[in-house]
Amino acid sequence: MLEFIFALIIVFAIGMAIRWAIKRRKKSSSDNTSDQQQSPPNSKNISSQQTPPAPGNSAASKPPAFCSKCGQSASGDSAFCVNCGAKLE
């Protein structure tokens, strides 16, 4: 019975050590990412700075664009092909 209790204590201690290590790793990685992802207080959201399309010049009226290098269809606002990376004209 004493050996069982001793084994149980060892398993518990190992579990706590693993839990502590994981918690420490998550905390250190979240500290690193939060430092990298912080933006200056005066920065604005890029999506809020987009201007609406001019009337009569909507993407729906444009014919679909295709890459001249690989033939992949592209959206109207793309500058480069998503398949091969060639510049769209």
C-alpha positions in Angstrom: 0.0 0.0 0.0 2.9 2.3 0.8 4.4 1.8 -2.7 1.0 2.7 -4.3 0.9 6.0 -2.4 4.5 6.7 -3.2 3.8 6.0 -6.9 0.7 8.2 -6.8 2.7 11.1 -5.3 5.3 10.8 -8.0 2.7 10.8 -10.8 1.1 13.8 -9.2 4.4 15.6 -8.9 5.3 14.9 -12.6 1.8 16.0 -13.7 2.2 19.3 -11.8 5.7 19.9 -13.3 4.4 19.3 -16.8 1.4 21.6 -16.2 3.7 24.3 -14.8 6.1 24.0 -17.8 3.2 24.3 -20.3 1.7 27.3 -18.5 5.1 29.0 -18.4 5.7 28.3 -22.1 2.3 29.7 -23.0 2.9 32.8 -20.9 6.3 33.5 -22.5 5.0 32.9 -26.1 2.0 35.2 -25.5 4.3 37.9 -24.1 6.4 37.7 -27.3 3.4 37.8 -29.7 1.7 40.7 -27.8 4.9 42.8 -28.1 5.0 42.1 -31.9 1.3 42.7 -32.5 0.8 45.9 -30.6 0.1 48.8 -32.9 0.7 52.5 -32.2 -2.3 54.2 -30.5 -2.9 56.6 -33.5 -2.9 53.8 -36.1 -6.3 53.2 -37.9 -7.8 50.0 -39.2 -6.8 49.7 -42.9 -10.2 48.3 -43.9 -11.9 51.4 -42.6 -9.7 53.6 -44.9 -10.9 51.9 -48.1 -12.9 54.1 -50.4 -16.1 52.8 -51.9 -16.1 52.1 -55.7 -17.2 54.8 -58.0 -20.8 54.5 -59.3 -20.9 52.7 -62.7 -17.4 51.3 -62.2 -18.3 48.3 -60.1 -16.4 45.0 -60.2 -19.6 43.2 -61.4 -19.5 45.2 -64.7 -15.9 44.2 -65.4 -15.3 40.9 -67.3 -13.4 38.3 -65.2 -9.6 38.7 -65.3 -7.3 35.9 -66.2 -3.5 35.4 -65.8 -1.7 35.7 -69.1 1.0 33.3 -67.8 -1.0 30.3 -66.3 -4.7 31.1 -67.2 -5.9 31.2 -63.6 -9.0 33.4 -63.0 -8.3 36.4 -60.8 -10.5 38.8 -58.9 -10.7 42.4 -60.2 -8.7 44.0 -57.4 -5.7 41.5 -57.5 -2.4 42.8 -58.7 -0.7 39.4 -58.8 -1.9 35.9 -59.8 -2.6 33.7 -56.8 -1.5 30.6 -58.7 1.9 31.6 -60.2 2.6 35.1 -58.8 2.8 36.8 -62.2 1.8 40.5 -62.3 -1.7 40.9 -63.7 -2.2 43.5 -66.4 
